[in-house]
Amino acid sequence: MSYLVLARKWRPQHFNEVIGQQPVVRTLQNGLKRNRVPHAMLFSGVRGVGKTTLARIMAKALNCQSDNKEDRPCNKCDSCLEITKGSAVDLHEIDGASNRGIQEIRELKENIRFFPTKCRYKIIIIDEVHMLTTEAFNALLKTLEEPPKHVFFMFATTELHKIPVTILSRCQRYELKRIPFAELHAFFEKVAEKEGVAVSAKALTIITREADGSVRDGLSLLDQMFSFGGDQVKDEDVIEVLGLVDHTVFEKLAASLLSDDLAQGLELLDRTYRAGIDIKRFANDLLSFFRTVLICKTSPHPEELLDISDMELQAAEKIAAGQSAETLYQYFHLLLQGIEKMHYSPRPRMILEMALIKAAQAGQVVPASVLLERFDDCFRQSLSLPLQQIVQTEPVVVEANQRGDIKEKDASISRETPAAKEKVSEKITLSPKTAKTEKDENKIPSPKAEKGKPDSGDEEKTEINQPGSSMAKSLAPVTHQKDIRRNWDDFAAYVKERKPWMSHVLQLCHRVEEHDNDLIMIFSLPTDSKVLEQGENMKLLTRYIQDFFQKELKPRIRARGGKDASGNSDDSVREERRALANDPLVRMATEVFGGRVASVRTGPKFR
């Protein structure tokens, strides 16, 4: 007798032998007991989960000659034995990929008109029914809707979405799921024991994981390992024959990346590559492992979402315990980007190496909520300290505190005066200074000042609160200034983002000069600058010039060899800038945070 592979030898012959599909099995058995079997059934699911097997068991149960209706099929009567052997004349099993045309369906319709020869019913099983043509499906419509009483149709498909809706509405659908890991592992362990082969626990776990919920795939792998290992199958045998990677490699690689040990991570990758492992398959498995770790971190019951062994689950939970969810997601996202690039690159290993390096350099990610809490603490501490102590803090700490405090201050302003908050947050930029610089510029007295001398800091504080004072005028922008001639092209590009036509006119300028507070633009032809001389355009140009160069300049337009053609520009822009610099909220912000006004921008915000 010829050898029978495990996938055929261990094919279930009774409903009790089917694993992992209890809801479907219970529905079919209850339908048989209550005589409520539909005339057309459609079994869908991934490969190797029991679609065709259930159709054959159902065919045997319908034609079973046993008197015990509670336990069909009996697998003892002539009808059951013939169907098991594949010699039943009333069972027509058709391959939808080979017989997909309308002519085959016409012959089938002609055949089912006749009564069964030996069995009680004629059973038509069409495997991979989604492969039928549109014409073939249309030819089946009327027959499926009103079939003869002696005919039952059973369809199986792996791609349910390809079947027309008109066919689906005429069938009772049974969707088969992937077999859970635990049930599949127990079944393979039972097969190995019955076959007299000793398989190590780790080797059986690898085979079960590679089966991916498919019984037939797992039995094929098990059959292959029985041929290789003989009476005993070890862990190394499975890894060597199937070309797989030990799952501990992913655990070590993930631990290396999360602990900033990039050298060990690259060494593990090189060792895997030299072993002949498919680098793309390795990358996808690594990504799946990070997904497992992330689910262990975020889900209170990860065992319900992950179909893995207990040993792998414990390893993933151990890694997830010492990391934040944000860090794990960052690593997952970076690896996902690298793997997507690998599919289009002729050098996939290089892409994966760069992805690992980028992930390792990302470091630990601090949640935004934690940063906000730290900023809140710093803000509360700053309110309880005098200005001198805030300014004399360490430079790095002061910068971090100022960033957080500025955000918190903007939020409080927004709650009180939204208009004022918009004016400050969108048009004012505060430049924090170190303790030494602030003491020199704002003349804040040292804590070691003599007691007999007047407190100059109080005098400065009083003076800064008075509008129009010398200290208030010093808040005008004095930094980030640019050279007129050297940065003229950059200024034209700056204007182009806001007014493209104005940028084109500025590029026609022959020469630019700066005299005192005037920016003189000389054009070769008077007609080139006519549009700029209009009132609104001059005001807008003044605003752009002062925003970009951070100087209170007045634009003057002259023709080559002629006089000033623009006259006096509108001074409202300058007054607006000074008013913003002297705004009480700005003065309060500079006083609390120990900073000064770096720049004032009054133009529209396009960036």
C-alpha positions as CSV (number, residue, x, y, z in Angstrom):
1,M,0.0,0.0,0.0
2,S,1.3,3.4,-0.9
3,Y,2.3,5.9,1.8
4,L,-0.5,8.2,3.0
5,V,0.6,11.7,4.1
6,L,-0.4,12.9,7.6
7,A,-2.7,15.6,6.1
8,R,-4.8,12.8,4.5
9,K,-4.3,10.2,7.2
10,W,-5.5,12.5,10.0
11,R,-8.4,14.1,8.1
12,P,-11.5,14.1,10.4
13,Q,-14.2,11.6,9.5
14,H,-16.7,12.6,12.1
15,F,-17.9,15.9,13.7
16,N,-16.2,15.0,17.0
17,E,-12.8,14.9,15.3
18,V,-13.0,18.4,13.9
19,I,-10.8,20.8,16.1
20,G,-11.3,24.5,16.6
21,Q,-14.7,24.9,14.8
22,Q,-17.1,24.1,17.6
23,P,-19.7,26.8,16.7
24,V,-20.0,25.6,13.1
25,V,-20.0,21.9,14.1
26,R,-22.8,22.5,16.6
27,T,-24.9,24.3,14.1
28,L,-24.6,21.5,11.5
29,Q,-25.3,18.8,14.1
30,N,-28.4,20.6,15.4
31,G,-29.6,21.1,11.8
32,L,-29.4,17.3,11.2
33,K,-31.2,16.5,14.4
34,R,-34.0,18.9,13.8
35,N,-34.2,18.2,10.0
36,R,-33.3,21.9,9.3
37,V,-30.5,21.4,6.8
38,P,-30.3,24.1,4.1
39,H,-30.2,23.1,0.5
40,A,-27.1,25.3,-0.2
41,M,-24.2,25.7,2.2
42,L,-21.1,27.9,1.8
43,F,-18.0,27.2,3.9
44,S,-15.4,30.0,4.0
45,G,-12.1,30.5,5.7
46,V,-8.3,30.4,5.2
47,R,-6.5,27.3,3.8
48,G,-6.4,24.1,5.9
49,V,-9.1,24.9,8.5
50,G,-11.6,22.2,7.5
51,K,-13.9,23.6,4.8
52,T,-13.9,20.7,2.4
53,T,-13.7,18.3,5.3
54,L,-16.9,19.6,6.9
55,A,-18.6,19.4,3.5
56,R,-17.7,15.7,3.2
57,I,-18.7,14.9,6.8
58,M,-22.0,16.7,6.1
59,A,-22.5,14.6,2.9
60,K,-22.0,11.4,4.9
61,A,-24.3,12.5,7.6
62,L,-27.1,13.3,5.1
63,N,-26.8,9.9,3.4
64,C,-26.0,7.8,6.5
65,Q,-28.1,4.7,6.8
66,S,-27.8,4.4,10.5
67,D,-30.9,4.4,12.7
68,N,-29.2,6.5,15.3
69,K,-30.1,10.0,14.2
70,E,-28.2,11.5,17.2
71,D,-24.8,10.3,16.1
72,R,-24.4,10.7,12.3
73,P,-22.3,9.8,10.3
74,C,-21.7,6.3,11.7
75,N,-18.8,5.6,9.3
76,K,-19.9,2.0,9.2
77,C,-22.8,1.8,6.6
78,D,-22.1,1.3,2.9
79,S,-22.9,5.0,2.1
80,C,-20.4,6.3,4.7
81,L,-17.7,3.9,3.6
82,E,-18.1,4.8,-0.1
83,I,-17.9,8.5,0.6
84,T,-14.9,8.0,2.8
85,K,-13.1,6.0,0.0
86,G,-14.2,8.5,-2.6
87,S,-16.2,6.0,-4.7
88,A,-19.7,7.3,-4.1
89,V,-21.5,7.8,-7.4
90,D,-24.0,10.3,-5.9
91,L,-21.3,12.6,-4.5
92,H,-19.9,15.0,-7.1
93,E,-16.9,16.9,-5.9
94,I,-15.8,19.6,-8.4
95,D,-12.8,21.8,-8.5
96,G,-14.0,25.3,-9.3
97,A,-10.6,26.3,-10.8
98,S,-10.7,23.6,-13.4
99,N,-14.4,23.6,-14.1
100,R,-15.2,27.2,-14.1
101,G,-17.0,27.8,-17.3
102,I,-20.7,27.9,-18.1
103,Q,-20.6,24.7,-20.1
104,E,-19.5,22.7,-17.0
105,I,-22.3,24.2,-15.0
106,R,-24.8,23.4,-17.7
107,E,-23.7,19.7,-17.6
108,L,-24.0,19.8,-13.8
109,K,-27.6,21.2,-14.0
110,E,-28.5,18.5,-16.5
111,N,-27.1,15.8,-14.2
112,I,-28.9,16.8,-11.1
113,R,-32.3,16.4,-12.7
114,F,-32.0,12.6,-12.2
115,F,-32.6,11.0,-8.9
116,P,-29.6,9.5,-6.9
117,T,-28.5,6.1,-7.9
118,K,-27.8,4.5,-4.5
119,C,-27.7,7.2,-1.8
120,R,-30.6,9.2,-0.4
121,Y,-29.4,12.5,-1.8
122,K,-27.2,13.8,-4.5
123,I,-24.4,16.0,-3.0
124,I,-22.6,18.6,-5.1
125,I,-19.4,19.9,-3.6
126,I,-17.6,22.8,-5.5
127,D,-14.2,23.6,-4.0
128,E,-12.8,27.1,-4.6
129,V,-16.1,28.2,-5.9
130,H,-14.9,31.8,-6.3
131,M,-13.0,30.8,-9.4
132,L,-16.2,30.3,-11.4
133,T,-16.9,32.8,-14.1
134,T,-19.7,35.4,-13.9
135,E,-21.6,33.5,-16.6
136,A,-21.3,30.2,-14.6
137,F,-22.5,31.9,-11.4
138,N,-25.5,33.3,-13.3
139,A,-26.3,29.9,-14.6
140,L,-26.5,28.6,-11.0
141,L,-28.8,31.3,-9.7
142,K,-32.2,29.7,-10.5
143,T,-31.0,26.2,-9.6
144,L,-29.8,27.4,-6.2
145,E,-33.0,29.3,-5.5
146,E,-35.3,26.3,-6.2
147,P,-33.2,23.1,-6.4
148,P,-34.7,19.6,-6.6
149,K,-35.5,18.1,-3.2
150,H,-32.9,15.3,-3.7
151,V,-30.0,17.7,-4.2
152,F,-27.8,19.6,-1.7
153,F,-25.1,22.1,-2.8
154,M,-22.0,22.7,-0.7
155,F,-19.5,25.4,-1.6
156,A,-16.0,26.0,-0.2
157,T,-13.9,29.2,-0.7
158,T,-10.9,31.0,0.7
159,E,-12.0,34.4,-0.9
160,L,-15.5,35.1,0.1
161,H,-15.5,38.6,-1.3
162,K,-15.2,37.4,-4.9
163,I,-18.5,35.5,-4.8
164,P,-21.5,37.5,-6.2
165,V,-24.0,38.8,-3.7
166,T,-26.8,37.0,-5.6
167,I,-25.1,33.7,-4.8
168,L,-24.4,34.6,-1.2
169,S,-28.0,35.4,-0.6
170,R,-29.1,31.9,-1.7
171,C,-26.7,30.1,0.6
172,Q,-26.3,29.6,4.4
173,R,-22.8,30.8,5.2
174,Y,-20.4,29.2,7.7
175,E,-17.3,31.2,8.4
176,L,-14.4,29.0,9.7
177,K,-11.8,30.7,11.9
178,R,-8.1,29.9,12.3
179,I,-7.4,27.2,14.8
180,P,-6.2,28.6,18.1
181,F,-2.6,28.0,19.1
182,A,-3.4,25.9,22.1
183,E,-5.8,23.5,20.3
184,L,-3.4,23.1,17.4
185,H,-0.5,22.4,19.6
186,A,-2.4,19.7,21.5
187,F,-3.5,18.1,18.3
188,F,0.1,18.0,16.9
189,E,1.3,16.6,20.2
190,K,-1.3,13.8,19.9
191,V,-0.3,13.1,16.3
192,A,3.3,12.8,17.2
193,E,2.5,10.4,20.0
194,K,0.3,8.2,17.8
195,E,3.0,8.1,15.1
196,G,5.6,7.1,17.7
197,V,7.9,10.1,17.2
198,A,9.4,12.1,20.1
199,V,9.2,15.8,19.4
200,S,10.7,18.3,21.8
201,A,8.4,20.9,23.2
202,K,10.2,23.8,21.6
203,A,10.2,22.2,18.2
204,L,6.5,21.5,18.5
205,T,5.9,25.2,19.4
206,I,7.8,26.3,16.3
207,I,5.9,24.0,14.0
208,T,2.6,25.2,15.6
209,R,3.6,28.8,15.1
210,E,4.6,28.3,11.5
211,A,1.2,26.5,10.8
212,D,-0.5,29.9,11.5
213,G,-3.8,28.4,12.4
214,S,-3.9,25.9,9.5
215,V,-4.2,22.2,10.4
216,R,-3.1,21.1,6.9
217,D,0.0,23.3,6.9
218,G,1.0,22.1,10.3
219,L,0.6,18.4,9.4
220,S,2.7,19.0,6.3
221,L,5.5,20.5,8.4
222,L,5.2,17.7,10.9
223,D,5.4,15.1,8.2
224,Q,8.5,16.7,6.8
225,M,10.2,16.7,10.2
226,F,9.3,13.1,10.8
227,S,11.1,12.2,7.6
228,F,14.2,14.2,8.7
229,G,14.5,13.3,12.3
230,G,13.2,9.7,12.4
231,D,12.1,8.7,15.8
232,Q,13.2,11.9,17.5
233,V,12.9,15.6,16.4
234,K,15.0,18.2,18.2
235,D,14.9,22.0,18.2
236,E,17.9,22.3,16.0
237,D,16.3,20.0,13.4
238,V,13.3,22.2,13.0
239,I,15.4,25.4,12.7
240,E,17.7,23.8,10.2
241,V,15.2,22.1,8.0
242,L,12.6,24.8,7.8
243,G,15.1,27.6,7.6
244,L,13.6,29.5,10.6
245,V,15.0,31.6,13.3
246,D,14.9,30.7,17.0
247,H,12.4,33.0,18.7
248,T,14.9,33.8,21.4
249,V,16.9,35.8,18.7
250,F,14.0,38.3,18.5
251,E,13.9,38.6,22.3
252,K,17.7,39.2,22.4
253,L,17.6,41.7,19.5
254,A,14.7,43.6,21.1
255,A,16.4,43.7,24.4
256,S,19.6,45.0,22.8
257,L,17.8,47.8,21.0
258,L,15.8,48.9,24.0
259,S,19.0,49.0,26.2
260,D,21.0,51.0,23.5
261,D,23.3,48.1,22.9
262,L,23.4,48.5,19.1
263,A,26.6,46.5,18.6
264,Q,25.0,43.3,19.9
265,G,21.9,44.0,17.8
266,L,23.9,44.3,14.6
267,E,25.9,41.2,15.5
268,L,22.7,39.2,15.9
269,L,21.5,40.4,12.6
270,D,24.8,39.5,10.9
271,R,24.7,36.0,12.5
272,T,21.2,35.5,11.2
273,Y,22.1,36.7,7.7
274,R,25.1,34.4,7.5
275,A,22.9,31.4,8.5
276,G,21.0,31.9,5.2
277,I,17.8,33.1,6.7
278,D,15.6,35.2,4.4
279,I,16.2,38.8,5.6
280,K,12.7,40.0,4.7
281,R,11.1,37.1,6.6
282,F,13.3,37.9,9.5
283,A,12.3,41.6,9.5
284,N,8.6,40.8,9.4
285,D,9.0,38.3,12.3
286,L,10.9,41.0,14.3
287,L,8.1,43.5,13.6
288,S,5.5,40.9,14.8
289,F,7.5,40.4,18.0
290,F,7.5,44.2,18.7
291,R,3.7,44.1,18.1
292,T,3.4,41.3,20.7
293,V,5.5,43.3,23.2
294,L,3.4,46.4,22.6
295,I,0.1,44.5,23.1
296,C,1.5,43.0,26.3
297,K,2.2,46.6,27.5
298,T,-1.1,48.1,26.6
299,S,-3.6,45.3,27.1
300,P,-4.7,44.0,30.6
301,H,-5.3,40.6,29.0
302,P,-2.8,40.1,26.2
303,E,-3.4,36.3,26.1
304,E,-6.8,36.9,24.7
305,L,-5.4,38.9,21.8
306,L,-2.2,37.0,21.1
307,D,-2.2,33.5,19.7
308,I,1.2,32.4,21.0
309,S,2.7,30.0,23.5
310,D,2.9,30.7,27.3
311,M,6.7,30.8,27.1
312,E,6.7,33.4,24.3
313,L,4.1,35.4,26.2
314,Q,6.2,35.5,29.4
315,A,9.2,36.7,27.4
316,A,7.3,39.5,25.8
317,E,5.8,40.6,29.1
318,K,9.2,40.7,30.7
319,I,10.5,43.1,28.0
320,A,7.4,45.2,28.1
321,A,7.6,45.7,31.8
322,G,10.6,48.0,31.7
323,Q,9.5,50.2,28.8
324,S,6.8,52.8,28.2
325,A,4.1,52.3,25.6
326,E,5.3,55.4,23.7
327,T,8.8,54.0,23.4
328,L,7.6,50.6,22.1
329,Y,5.4,52.3,19.5
330,Q,8.3,54.4,18.4
331,Y,10.4,51.3,17.8
332,F,7.5,49.6,16.0
333,H,6.9,52.6,13.8
334,L,10.5,53.0,12.8
335,L,10.9,49.2,12.0
336,L,7.7,49.3,10.0
337,Q,9.0,52.2,7.9
338,G,12.2,50.3,7.2
339,I,10.4,47.1,6.3
340,E,8.2,49.0,3.8
341,K,11.4,50.3,2.1
342,M,13.0,46.8,2.0
343,H,10.4,45.6,-0.4
344,Y,11.5,48.1,-3.1
345,S,15.3,48.0,-2.3
346,P,17.9,45.8,-4.0
347,R,19.8,45.8,-0.7
348,P,17.3,44.9,2.0
349,R,19.9,44.1,4.7
350,M,21.3,47.6,4.5
351,I,17.8,49.1,4.9
352,L,17.1,46.9,7.9
353,E,20.4,47.8,9.5
354,M,19.7,51.5,9.1
355,A,16.2,51.0,10.6
356,L,17.8,49.3,13.6
357,I,20.3,52.1,14.0
358,K,17.6,54.7,13.8
359,A,15.5,52.9,16.3
360,A,18.4,52.6,18.7
361,Q,19.1,56.3,18.5
362,A,15.5,57.2,19.1
363,G,16.0,56.4,22.8
364,Q,13.3,56.5,25.4
365,V,10.2,58.5,24.6
366,V,8.7,60.5,27.5
367,P,4.9,60.9,27.3
368,A,3.6,64.4,26.7
369,S,1.5,64.2,29.9
370,V,4.7,63.7,32.0
371,L,6.4,66.7,30.4
372,L,3.3,68.8,31.0
373,E,3.3,67.8,34.7
374,R,7.0,68.7,35.0
375,F,6.3,72.1,33.4
376,D,3.4,72.6,35.8
377,D,5.7,71.9,38.7
378,C,8.3,74.3,37.5
379,F,5.7,77.0,36.9
380,R,4.3,76.6,40.5
381,Q,7.9,76.7,41.9
382,S,8.7,79.8,39.8
383,L,5.6,81.6,41.2
384,S,6.9,81.1,44.8
385,L,10.4,82.5,44.0
386,P,11.5,86.1,43.5
387,L,12.7,87.2,40.1
388,Q,16.3,87.2,41.1
389,Q,16.3,83.5,42.0
390,I,14.6,82.5,38.8
391,V,17.2,84.3,36.7
392,Q,20.1,82.8,38.6
393,T,19.0,79.2,38.0
394,E,21.3,77.0,36.0
395,P,21.1,77.9,32.3
396,V,19.8,74.5,31.1
397,V,17.1,74.3,33.8
398,V,16.1,77.9,33.2
399,E,15.6,77.2,29.5
400,A,13.4,74.1,30.1
401,N,11.5,76.0,32.8
402,Q,10.9,79.0,30.6
403,R,9.6,76.8,27.8
404,G,7.1,75.1,30.1
405,D,6.2,78.4,31.9
406,I,5.6,80.3,28.7
407,K,3.1,77.7,27.6
408,E,1.4,77.7,30.9
409,K,1.4,81.5,31.0
410,D,-0.2,81.6,27.5
411,A,-2.9,79.2,28.7
412,S,-3.7,81.5,31.7
413,I,-3.8,84.5,29.4
414,S,-6.2,82.7,27.1
415,R,-8.6,82.0,29.9
416,E,-8.7,85.7,30.9
417,T,-8.2,87.8,27.7
418,P,-8.3,85.7,24.5
419,A,-7.5,88.7,22.3
420,A,-4.5,89.7,24.3
421,K,-3.3,86.1,24.3
422,E,-3.5,85.9,20.5
423,K,-1.6,89.1,20.2
424,V,1.3,87.8,22.5
425,S,1.5,84.2,21.3
426,E,1.3,84.9,17.6
427,K,3.3,88.1,17.3
428,I,5.8,88.0,20.1
429,T,8.8,85.7,20.5
430,L,10.6,85.7,23.9
431,S,14.3,84.8,23.8
432,P,15.4,83.4,27.2
433,K,18.8,84.5,28.6
434,T,21.2,83.0,31.1
435,A,21.6,84.5,34.6
436,K,24.8,86.3,33.8
437,T,23.4,88.0,30.6
438,E,20.2,89.0,32.4
439,K,22.1,90.6,35.2
440,D,24.1,92.7,32.7
441,E,21.3,93.8,30.5
442,N,18.4,94.3,33.0
443,K,20.7,95.4,35.8
444,I,19.2,93.0,38.3
445,P,21.1,93.5,41.6
446,S,23.1,90.7,43.1
447,P,21.7,89.1,46.3
448,K,25.0,90.1,48.0
449,A,24.2,93.9,47.5
450,E,24.9,96.1,50.5
451,K,22.0,96.8,52.7
452,G,22.6,100.5,52.9
453,K,22.3,101.1,49.2
454,P,18.9,101.5,47.6
455,D,17.5,98.5,45.8
456,S,18.1,99.3,42.1
457,G,16.1,96.3,41.1
458,D,12.9,97.8,42.5
459,E,13.7,101.0,40.6
460,E,14.1,99.1,37.4
461,K,10.8,97.3,38.1
462,T,9.0,100.5,38.6
463,E,10.4,102.1,35.5
464,I,9.5,99.1,33.3
465,N,5.9,99.3,34.3
466,Q,5.6,102.9,33.0
467,P,4.6,103.1,29.3
468,G,7.0,105.2,27.3
469,S,9.9,104.9,29.7
470,S,13.4,104.2,28.6
471,M,13.2,100.6,29.8
472,A,10.0,100.1,27.8
473,K,11.6,101.5,24.7
474,S,14.5,99.0,25.2
475,L,12.1,96.2,24.6
476,A,12.0,97.0,20.9
477,P,13.6,94.2,18.8
478,V,17.4,94.5,18.8
479,T,18.4,91.0,17.7
480,H,18.2,88.7,14.6
481,Q,18.8,91.7,12.4
482,K,19.9,91.0,8.8
483,D,22.0,92.8,6.3
484,I,19.9,94.6,3.6
485,R,22.0,93.8,0.6
486,R,23.2,90.3,1.6
487,N,19.8,89.1,2.5
488,W,17.7,90.8,-0.2
489,D,17.1,87.6,-2.2
490,D,16.0,85.8,1.0
491,F,13.7,88.7,1.7
492,A,12.2,88.4,-1.8
493,A,11.6,84.7,-1.1
494,Y,10.0,85.6,2.2
495,V,7.6,88.0,0.5
496,K,6.9,85.4,-2.2
497,E,5.2,83.1,0.3
498,R,2.9,85.9,1.2
499,K,2.5,88.1,-1.9
500,P,3.9,86.4,-5.0
501,W,3.3,89.5,-7.2
502,M,5.2,91.7,-4.8
503,S,8.2,89.4,-4.8
504,H,8.4,89.7,-8.6
505,V,8.4,93.5,-8.3
506,L,11.1,93.4,-5.7
507,Q,13.3,91.3,-7.9
508,L,13.2,94.1,-10.5
509,C,14.9,96.4,-8.1
510,H,18.3,97.6,-9.4
511,R,19.9,98.5,-6.1
512,V,19.0,98.7,-2.4
513,E,20.6,101.1,0.1
514,E,20.1,101.8,3.8
515,H,20.4,105.4,5.1
516,D,19.5,106.0,8.8
517,N,16.0,104.5,9.1
518,D,15.3,104.5,5.3
519,L,15.5,101.5,3.0
520,I,16.0,103.0,-0.4
521,M,15.0,100.8,-3.4
522,I,16.2,102.1,-6.8
523,F,14.4,100.9,-9.9
524,S,15.7,101.3,-13.5
525,L,12.3,102.3,-14.8
526,P,9.7,104.3,-12.9
527,T,6.9,102.0,-14.2
528,D,8.4,99.0,-12.5
529,S,7.5,100.4,-9.0
530,K,4.1,102.0,-9.7
531,V,2.1,99.2,-8.1
532,L,4.3,99.4,-4.9
533,E,3.6,103.1,-4.5
534,Q,0.0,102.6,-3.7
535,G,-1.0,103.3,-0.1
536,E,-2.0,99.8,1.1
537,N,0.9,98.1,-0.8
538,M,3.4,100.5,0.8
539,K,2.0,99.7,4.2
540,L,2.2,96.0,3.6
541,L,5.7,96.3,2.2
542,T,6.7,98.2,5.4
543,R,5.3,95.5,7.5
544,Y,7.2,92.8,5.6
545,I,10.5,94.7,5.7
546,Q,10.3,95.3,9.5
547,D,9.2,91.7,10.2
548,F,12.1,90.2,8.1
549,F,15.0,92.5,8.8
550,Q,13.8,93.3,12.4
551,K,14.7,97.0,11.9
552,E,12.3,99.9,12.0
553,L,12.9,100.9,8.4
554,K,10.8,103.0,6.0
555,P,10.8,101.9,2.4
556,R,11.7,104.6,-0.1
557,I,11.3,104.1,-3.9
558,R,13.4,106.0,-6.3
559,A,13.8,105.8,-10.1
560,R,17.3,105.5,-11.4
561,G,18.8,109.0,-11.5
562,G,15.5,110.5,-10.2
563,K,14.0,111.6,-6.9
564,D,12.1,109.9,-4.2
565,A,8.9,108.6,-5.7
566,S,7.2,107.1,-2.6
567,G,7.0,110.0,-0.2
568,N,6.6,109.3,3.5
569,S,5.5,105.8,4.4
570,D,2.8,105.1,6.9
571,D,4.1,105.2,10.5
572,S,1.3,103.0,11.8
573,V,3.4,99.9,11.5
574,R,6.1,101.3,13.7
575,E,3.6,102.4,16.3
576,E,1.9,99.0,16.3
577,R,5.3,97.3,16.8
578,R,6.1,99.6,19.7
579,A,2.7,99.1,21.2
580,L,3.2,95.4,21.1
581,A,6.6,95.6,22.7
582,N,5.2,97.8,25.5
583,D,2.1,95.6,26.1
584,P,1.6,95.0,29.8
585,L,1.4,91.2,29.2
586,V,4.7,91.3,27.4
587,R,6.3,93.3,30.2
588,M,5.0,90.9,32.8
589,A,6.2,87.9,30.8
590,T,9.7,89.3,30.4
591,E,9.8,90.1,34.1
592,V,8.6,86.7,35.3
593,F,10.8,84.6,32.9
594,G,13.8,86.8,32.9
595,G,13.8,87.4,29.2
596,R,13.5,90.1,26.6
597,V,11.7,90.7,23.4
598,A,13.8,89.2,20.6
599,S,11.5,90.0,17.6
600,V,8.1,91.5,16.8
601,R,6.1,90.4,13.8
602,T,2.9,92.2,12.8
603,G,2.4,90.7,9.4
604,P,-0.1,87.9,8.5
605,K,1.0,84.4,9.8
606,F,1.3,82.1,6.9
607,R,3.9,79.6,8.2
